[in-house]
């Protein structure tokens, strides 16, 4: 039995990964995300904003600023690591629930990439030579 408690870093990385799965509709063969999600199926704007705050790196940036002193003294005094960790866990639970309602990103194949007009190694094709006019 594994009783290991995830670190705050582990929790933040999980929240980031979940936010990417919610923010995008498709994933390329190299695991980069392709198309932003358009269909949120009635998900509130507040929840969408939370997802995008994670996927855009804003939550990580805020934590980094507070933990390194790149904020006001009052913000450092008011910051509670326990409250922040609880909010990360709450966001993870919310995003996991959303992933049960919204489709996971489609994993593209090279054939799908090529059908959409992608070229080069990224789409499983040889690099095209550069031409100059």
C-alpha positions in Angstrom: 0.0 0.0 0.0 1.3 3.4 -1.0 0.7 6.0 1.7 2.9 8.7 0.1 1.3 12.1 0.2 1.8 14.1 -3.0 3.9 17.3 -2.6 2.5 20.7 -3.5 4.7 20.5 -6.7 3.1 17.2 -7.6 -0.4 18.6 -7.0 0.3 21.7 -9.1 1.7 19.6 -11.9 -1.4 17.4 -11.9 -3.6 20.5 -12.0 -1.6 21.8 -15.0 -1.9 18.5 -16.9 -5.6 18.3 -16.2 -6.1 21.9 -17.4 -4.3 21.2 -20.7 -6.6 18.2 -21.3 -9.6 20.5 -20.7 -8.2 23.5 -22.7 -7.5 21.6 -25.9 -9.5 19.3 -28.2 -6.6 17.5 -29.8 -3.1 16.3 -29.2 -0.4 15.8 -31.9 1.7 12.6 -32.1 4.5 14.4 -30.3 2.1 15.1 -27.4 1.8 18.8 -28.1 -1.7 20.3 -27.9 -3.2 21.4 -31.2 -6.7 22.9 -31.2 -8.2 25.0 -28.3 -11.5 23.7 -26.9 -14.5 25.4 -28.4 -17.3 23.3 -26.8 -17.6 23.8 -23.1 -21.1 22.3 -22.8 -22.6 24.6 -20.2 -19.4 24.9 -18.0 -19.6 28.1 -16.1 -17.3 31.0 -17.1 -15.8 30.9 -13.6 -14.7 27.2 -14.0 -13.4 28.0 -17.5 -11.3 30.9 -16.1 -9.9 28.6 -13.5 -8.9 26.0 -16.1 -7.3 28.6 -18.3 -5.5 30.2 -15.3 -3.8 26.8 -14.8 -3.1 26.1 -18.5 -1.7 29.6 -19.1 0.6 29.2 -16.1 -0.9 32.1 -14.2 -1.4 30.0 -11.0 2.2 28.8 -11.1 3.4 32.4 -11.7 1.4 33.7 -8.7 2.8 31.0 -6.5 6.4 31.7 -7.7 6.0 35.4 -7.1 4.7 35.0 -3.5 7.2 32.3 -2.6 10.2 34.3 -3.9 9.1 37.7 -2.6 8.2 39.2 -5.9 5.1 40.7 -4.4 4.1 43.1 -1.7 5.1 42.4 1.9 1.4 42.3 2.8 0.8 39.6 0.1 3.6 37.5 1.6 2.2 37.9 5.1 -1.4 37.1 4.0 -0.4 34.0 1.9 -1.2 30.7 3.5 0.5 27.7 2.0 -2.2 25.4 3.6 -5.0 27.4 2.0 -3.3 27.5 -1.3 -2.7 23.7 -1.2 -6.4 23.2 -0.4 -7.4 25.4 -3.3 -5.1 23.4 -5.6 -6.8 20.2 -4.4 -10.2 21.8 -5.0 -9.3 22.8 -8.5 -8.0 19.3 -9.3 -11.3 17.8 -8.1 -13.3 20.3 -10.2 -11.2 19.6 -13.3 -11.5 15.8 -12.9 -15.3 16.2 -12.6 -15.3 18.3 -15.8 -13.3 15.6 -17.6 -16.1 13.1 -16.9 -18.5 15.5 -18.7 -16.3 16.8 -21.6 -14.5 14.7 -24.1 -10.8 14.1 -23.6 -8.6 15.5 -26.3 -8.4 13.4 -29.5 -4.9 11.8 -30.0 -4.0 12.6 -33.6 -2.1 10.2 -35.8 0.3 11.2 -38.5 -2.4 10.4 -41.1 -4.8 12.8 -39.3 -2.1 15.5 -39.2 -1.4 15.1 -42.9 -5.2 15.2 -43.7 -5.4 18.6 -42.0 -2.5 19.9 -44.1 0.3 19.7 -41.6 3.7 19.0 -43.2 7.2 18.1 -42.0 8.5 15.8 -39.3 5.8 17.0 -37.0 3.3 15.3 -39.3 5.4 12.2 -39.9 6.8 13.5 -43.3 10.3 14.3 -44.4 11.3 18.0 -44.0 10.6 20.0 -47.1 13.6 21.9 -48.4 13.7 25.6 -47.8 13.3 27.7 -50.9 14.2 31.3 -51.4 12.6 33.5 -53.9 
